[in-house]
Amino acid sequence: MALALPSARLRVRSNRAVFAPVSRIHSVVGPCSKGPYTPTRVADVDALTSTFGFGPAVKALAYEMGRTGAPGIMRRIDPTTQLAEVGDVVPGEGATVPAITGTPNDHYQVMWETTTPGELNAAQGRYSLNGGATWSTPATVPSGGAVVLGSSGLTATYSTATGNDVAGSWTLEAFPASQAVLPVVATRVGSSTSVVTITGTPLDAYEIVLEALTGGTIGTAGIVARYSLDGGRTYTKRIRLGTATTLQINDGTEDSGLDFSFAAGTLETGDEFASGTTEPAIAASDVVEALDELDAMAVNWRFCHVVGAVDAPAAGTIGAEFTAFAADELSNARFAWALMSARDRRRLETETAWENALVDDFDALENARVAVGGGYVRITCPLTRRRNRRPVAWLAVPELLRRPIEEDLGRKASGALSSDVAIYEDGERIEHDARVSQTLQGARFLTLRTFKRSGDSVFFTRGSTFDAEGGLEGYIARRQVLDVASDIFAQVLEEQLMDGVEVNAADEENPGAITEANAARIDREVETAIRRQLEGKFSALSVRTSRTTVLAAGVRLPCKVSIVGLEYLEQLDGDIGFVTPELVQLAA
């Protein structure tokens, strides 16, 4: 047997160091035109577009990267089908209620008024598709009972049974499907005859305008046109149609999924054709699946930007996933939150009706790991240079990444948002302004505002989460500070795993519990680590490891961190006026 040489060995043990740098990485989940259905880290816009093409999620991440240079993690999901919807018929007093069939191709507020009551083929009535702003010419209800409601795609059919005379008035509301192409509205300068239609399935919301720059006959060379996808704010270069009867609509360099079709006939110089599309819808179940994959990554992303409109049930489902992440076992816990967007205002919906609908929908939602943007804004797309309408949540991301985590989005002294951000055009308000209406702001939505003394410059109002009333995590800033502190806390506790600690003897107070010296060491290490990273980002901090828990195999040792967060100046009262010198002297 070989004997070891007698020797002594010294292990030099360095002090524990915890590094939890504040991550500038966020994740994005939403529709793209191509690419893998797995979380993919992208460092620049070229890599983003070559991998994922275009679509709302690509443009959102491109906007954010263009503002900050920070990388992101993309998880592609497919759009879900949101069918067109026809609401219930609301009858007036004494009204005969028809059956409604068909598929609405736009948002309609349908009103019917019987102008001459009576039997079929004798009764007359008129309808409005825009809530009474304009009406059709009164016409006879035919013997078959079917009244085609203009070009809406809907038909109202009265019963042909004996005694069911046409009478009274009724209303209903109808909504288009997601990714729908809205009706084309032609504005002709003369007597041109070609009917222009748009076909296909879009992957984004477009405001389409086609302009004939040089007229001519379809199928004969000579026609020159251009089109816009942002309501006429920017246009393509001049396009020679040649002998073609179709024209592909491109979103930047990619196929948008849409085409113009030109029926036989003519176009005249100056003719315009306007249409639009509805945005893709997303399913909460698809987002949750994506989040599970993102959570499995060994990457410390701070929050997830969910691209696509959500209602309160979807926001609750997604938020519950983040709550579950934070409640996981220490080694697997992720402390993060979700940034989402509420739906846009519909074409005929008043701003007040839209605000009230969102407030009613989200009123019961309580989750401090959820923030939801309310409203849209005009911004410049870094990929196409178009002036598109985008949810306000898109603007929050670069602000969150470039500001200190404890700074509220609404901090006025940090300056206005980029000059390309607009909720006013030519002095007219075109989007929601929380200075004008505080309804959404008061209901915990992220909103934008202006100040009378700051012109058209745009600011965030307040960085709100959907924490419960009276909760202490109602600010995104507090959410972020607590999440970083939680990460640091978790790392320090992990460093303690399987450490041997002394316990109190049987004749001492709290026998079997950790000794004061060992408990104080843990307290000190936790507090030092958090203060090192977050000093100045909270008001006060205390750490207390349990001195009474009797330790044994399988027993958890409680350690509690209590943080007093920063408060934020939401309201100030000023008092100014002239006084006499005598009063100044008395006051002194």
N, C-alpha and C positions, 0 to 999 in steps of 0.2 A: 504494500500500500504506500502510495506516495504521500508524503506529508507536505502541507503547505508551508511556505516560508512565513514565519511570524511577521505580521505587519499591521499597521493601523491605516485606516482610510477615512478621509474627511470629505463629506459632501457639503459643498458651499451652496446654500439655498438662497436664491434671490427673493426679494419681496414680491408678493403677488402683484402683477400688473394686469389691469383690465383695459382692453381697448375696444370701444364701441363707437367708432366714428359715425357721425350722422350721415346716413346714406343719402346720396343724391340720385339714387336709382328708384324708379317707379315702374309699375307694370301697367300694361294697357290690354284690355279685352274688348274685342269688337269685330265687326265685319271687314274683311279684306277681299280683294279680287282674286288672290292666289296665295300660295305659300303653305307651309306646314301647319298642322293643327297641334303643335307642341310649343311650349314656351321657348322663345328664341331671343337671345340678347342681341341688340343692334346698337352699334356705336355711332353711326352717322346716317344721314338721309339717303345717300346713295345705296348703302346696304339695305336700308329699309324698303325703298321702292323696288329694287331689283329682286328682293325676296318676297315681298307681300303685295306688290303692284300698287293699287289705289283702293279707295273706299274710305269711309268715315274714320275708321281706326287708324289707317295709315296717315291720313291728313292730320288727325289729332296729334299723333306722336311726332310727325314732321314739324308741326307748329311749335310744339313744346321743345323739341331738340333745337330748332332754329333760334329760339329765344335764350336757351341756357347752355347748349352744347352738351348737356348731360345725356348719358346713354339711357336706354329704356329696354324693357322686356315686353315683347309682343306675344300675345296668345290669340290667334285667329279663331273666330267662331263664325258659323254661317248665320245669315238672317233667318228668322222664323217667319212663318206666314201669319199675318194678322188680317183676317178677312174683313171685307167691307161690312158695314153694320147699318141696319135700318131700325131706328127706335120705334117705340110704340106710338100708335096714333092717339092723339089727345083730342077727344071730341068736344065741341062746344055744345051748348044746351040744344037738345032736339036734333042733333046731327045724325045723319046716316053715315055709318063708318064703312069705308070700302076695304077690300083686301089690297095690301101693297106687295108687289112683286118686283123682281129685277135687282140689279147690282148698281149701287150709286158709284159714279165715277168722279165725285168730288164731294166736298162738304156742302150740304144743303139744309136750309131751314125752310121746309115746305109748309105752305099755308094754302088751304082750300076755302073758297067762299062760294056758296050756292047763290047765284044772282036771281034765278027763277026756279023755285022749287017745283017738283012734280015727278011724273013717271019718266022712265028712260025714253030717250028719243024726243023728249019735250023739255025736260029740265035743262037749265043752263048753269054754268059756273065758270070760275076762273081760278088760276093758281099762281102762287109766287114761289120761287126757289131760293129767295134771299131774304126771308123774314118780312116780306111786305114792302121792300124797297121798290120793286117793280112787279107788275102783274101781267099775266097773259090777257089776251082779248077774250071776253066771255064767249063760250062756245057750248053747243048742245052736247049733252052726254048721250053717246050713241046707244042703240038698242042692246048691244052686247055688254054695255056697262063699263067698258075699258076706256080710261082716260090716260093717254100717254103724257107724262109730265115732262114735256120738252125734251132736251137732250141729256137729262139727268141719268138716264138708264133705268128709271122707275116708272111703274104703271100703277094707277089706282083703279081697281075694278069694283064697281057696285054690283050687288046681287041682282039677278034677273027674276028672282022670286016675286010673286004677286004681293003687292002691299009694301014693298021696300022702296018707297019713293026716295028720290035724292033731295036732301034738305040739310040746312045748317052749315057749319064750318068745322074744320079740324086742322090740326097741325102735327108735324112730326119732324124729327131731325135725322139726317143720314150722314154717314161718314165713309170715305173711301178706304180701300185696302192699303196696306203698306206696299211700298215699291210700285205704286200705281202711277200711270201716266194720265194727267188731267186733261180735260178737253182743250183743244186748240182754238184760240180766239183770233180770228183774222181781222186785220185792219187794212183795208184796201184803199188805195188812192184813186182808183178809177173802176173799170169794169173787168178786171182780170178774173179768170175763171178756174184756175187750177186749185184743187182742194189739197191742202197740206195736212198730212197726218203724221203722228209720231208713234212708232211701234218699238217693242222690246221691253226688257226688264232692267230698270236702273239700279245701281248699287249706292246711290246717294240722292240727296234732295237737291233738285236743280230748279232754277228759275229760267226757263228757256225762252229766248227771243230769236227768231229768224228774220233777217232783213234782206230784201232783194235790192242789191245795189245797182244792178242793170237788169232790166226786164227782158222778156222774150217768151218763146214758145217752148214748153216742156218737150224734151227729146231732140231739140235743135240747139246746136252750140251757140253760145252767146250770153246765157244767163250767168250773172255773177252775184254771189250772196256771201253773207257772213252770219255767224250766230254767236249768241251769248248764253252763258249758263248761270249768270248772276243778275238777271233782270235788266240787262242792258248797260251795266256799269263797265264791263270790259267785253271786248269782242275778239273773235278769231281774225286771222288775216283774211283777205279777199279770197274767195273760193270760186273757181270756174266750174260750173256744173256740167258743162259739155253736153253730151247726149244722154247722160244718166237720168234716171227717174227716182233714184234714192241717194241719200247722203248720210254716211256714218257720222254719228255725233261722238266726238272724242272728249274725254276728260283729261286734259293735258295731252300726254302722249299715249294714253291708254284708251281702248274702246269703252265707252260708257255703258254699253249694252243697249243703246238706243239708235234709231235711224229715222231720218226724215224720209217720207214717201210723198212724191208729187204726182197727182193724178193728171191725166191729159188736160191741156188747157194752157193758159198764159199766166205770167206774172208781170207786174208793172214795177218800174223803179219806185222804191219807197214803200212797197207793200211790206207789212210786218205780220208775223204769226207768233203768238205768245202761248205758252203752256207752262207746265211745271210737273214735278214728280214728288211723291211722298217718300220719306226716308225709310230705310230698312228698319224692321222691328227686331228685337232680340228677346230671347227667352231666358228667364232667371235660371232654369235648370242647366242651360248651356254655360252660363256664366259661372255657376257653382262648380261644374265639372272642370272648367278652365282654372278656377281658383285652387281647386285641390291639387292640380298639377303645378301651379305656381308656388303653392305652399311647400311642395316636396323639394323645391330647389334649395340648394345651399347658398342662397343669395339673400342679402338683407335689403329687400325692397321696402320702401316706406309706406306706400299706399298704392291702390289700384284704381286707375281711371277706367270706369266702365263706359264705353262709348255706345250710346243708344238710349232712347227714352225709356224710363221705368215709371211704373205706378207704385203706389205704396206697398201692395202685397209683394211685388218683385223686389223693391228696396228692402223690405223686411226679410225676405228669404236670403238675399245676398248679404245683408248685414249680420244675419244669424251665423253665417259661415265665418265671418271675422270674429264674432264672439266666441265661437267654438275654437278657432285657432288660438286665441289668447288664453283659453281655459285648458289647453292641452298640457300634458306632462311637461315639466320644466325644460327638458332637453329638446322637445319638439315645439314648444310654444312659439307663436309668431305674433308680434304686437304691431298690428297694421290696421288700416281702415279703408273704406271705399268712398270714392268720389263719383257721383252719378248725376244724371240730368233728368228733370221732369219734362213732360211733353210740351211741345210748342203750342202756341195759340192757333186755333183752327181759323180757316179763311174768313168765316162769317161770325166768329165768336168775338164778342166785345172783350176788352181787356178786363173789365170788372168780372164778367162771367167766367173768364179763364182763371183769374186769380182765385175766385171763390171755389171753383171746381178743384183746383189744386189743394187749397186749404182744407176742404172737406175730405179729400182723398187721403191726405197725409197727416191729418190731425191726430190720429191714434198711434202713429209710428213713434217709437221710443228706442233709439239705439245710438249710443255715443260714438259708435264706430262707423256712422253713416253721415255723409254730407251730400246734399242734393242741390244742384243749381236750378234756379227758377228764372227763365227768360233767355232771350237770344241776343246776338250782337253781330254787327258787321266787322269782319276782320279780313286781312289779306292772306290768301293761301300761299305758303312758301313754295309749293310745287307748281301751281298754275298762275299765280299772281291775280287770281280772281278775287272779287269782294263778296265772299259768301256770308250767309247767315249761319252762325254757329252757336251752340249752347254756351252759356257763361262759364260752365265748368271747364271748358277748354282753356280759358284765360287763367283760371286758378292754378293750373299745374305749373307753368313756368314761374309764377309768383311764389308758389310754395317751395320750389326748388332753389330759387335764388335768395330768398329771405332767410334770416335766422328762424329756427323752428319756433321760438317763443313769440315771434312778431305776428300780430293779427293782420289778416288780409286787408282789413279796413283802415290800417294806420295811414292817416292823411299825410303825415310828414314824409312818408316814403315816396311820395310823388304819384302822379297819375299813371295809368296804364299807357301802353304804347300808343303813339299818335294815330296808328292805323285802326284803333278800336273806336267804333262809332255807334252811338245810339241816337244821334241826331244827324240829319242831312239837310243842308241849306237852312238851318235854323229850325227845322221841324223835327219833332220827336218821332222816331220810327220804331223804337223798341222800348221795353219796360225800363223805367227809371224809378228807383226806390225813393228818390227825393219827391217825386210826384205822387206816387202811391206806395205806402208802406205796408200794404197787406201781406205780401210774400215775405218781406223782411221780418215782419212780426211773427210769421208762422215758421221761422227757422230755416228758410231757404237762403242759399247764397244768391245775392243780387248785386247789381251794379247801380251806381248813382252818379249824379253830377252835383256840383256846388254852384250856386248863383255867381259866386265871385271867381269861379275857375273856368268860365266859358263852357265849351263842349267837351272839356277833358273828362275822362271817365275814371271812376274809382270803384273798388269794391266797398260794399257797405259794412260788412262784418263777416268774419270767418266762422260761420255757425255749423254745429253738428245737430243731429236730431236727438240729443240727450233729453231725458225726461225733464219736465218743469222742476226747477229747483236743484237739478243735478250740477255737479262741479266740473263736468267735461263738456260744457256747451260751446266751447271755443275749439276750433281746429288747432290753434296754437297750444292750448293745454293738452289736447289729445296727443299731439306730437311730443311734447316734453315728457308726458307720462309714459309714452311708448318707448322713448329712448331710455328713460330711467328704468323702465321694466327690463329692457334688454341688458343694461349694465347690472342690475340687481340679479338677474338670472345667471349671468356669467360669474359673478362673485360667488353665488350659492353653489354653482357647479364646481368651482374651485375647492369648495369645502368637502365635496363628496368623498367618503371613506377616510376622512381625516380622523385620527385618534384624538379624542378630547377627554379631559379629566371631568369626573362627575363628583358631586358632593358625597361625603362619607355618610354612613348611617347615623352618626351622632351629630351631623350638621343640619342646618336648615335646608329644606327641600332635598332630602337624600335621593341620590340617583339622577338628579338634574345636573345639567352642565354647570360647571363652576363659573363664578363671576368673571374671572380672568379670561376664560375661553369665550364666554358670551360677549364680553366687552371687545375682544379682538375681532369677532365677526361683525359686531356693530361698527367698529372703527373702519374695517376694510370696506364694508358696503357704503358707508357715508363718504369715505375718502374717494372712492371710485366715482360715485355719482357727482360729488362736488367738482372733481377734477374735470369732468366732461360738461357739466351743466351749470356751473357757477354763474349766477346772474340771470338764469332762466326760470327761477322760482323764488318765492319769498322766504320760505323756511323749510327745514328738513330734519326729521328725526328718525332714528333706527332703533329698534328694540327686539333683541332676540329673547325668546322665552327663557326665563330662569326657573320655571316651575315644572316644565314637562319632563317626566321621568323617561330617560332614554333606555331603549332596548331594541333588539332586532326588529326592524319594520316600523318603528315609531318615527314619525316626522317631527322635526324640531321647527316650531313656528318662528318666523322672523318677519317683523312688520316694518314697512317703510311708510312714513306719513309725510306728505308733501303739501305745503301751502303754496298754491300757484300764484302767478302774477294776476293782478286785477287790471282791467282795461277800462279806460275812461270813455264811457258811452254817452254821458250827458254832462254838460257843464253849464253853469249859470253865471252870467256876467252882470256887472252893475257899473254903469258909467254915467257921469253927469257933471255939470259945473257946480262948484261950491265957492263960497266966499273965502277970502284969506283968513277971516276970523274963525271959520269952522275948521279950516285946515290946522290952525294953531291949537284950537281946542282938542282936535282929534289927536294931535301929537302929545 
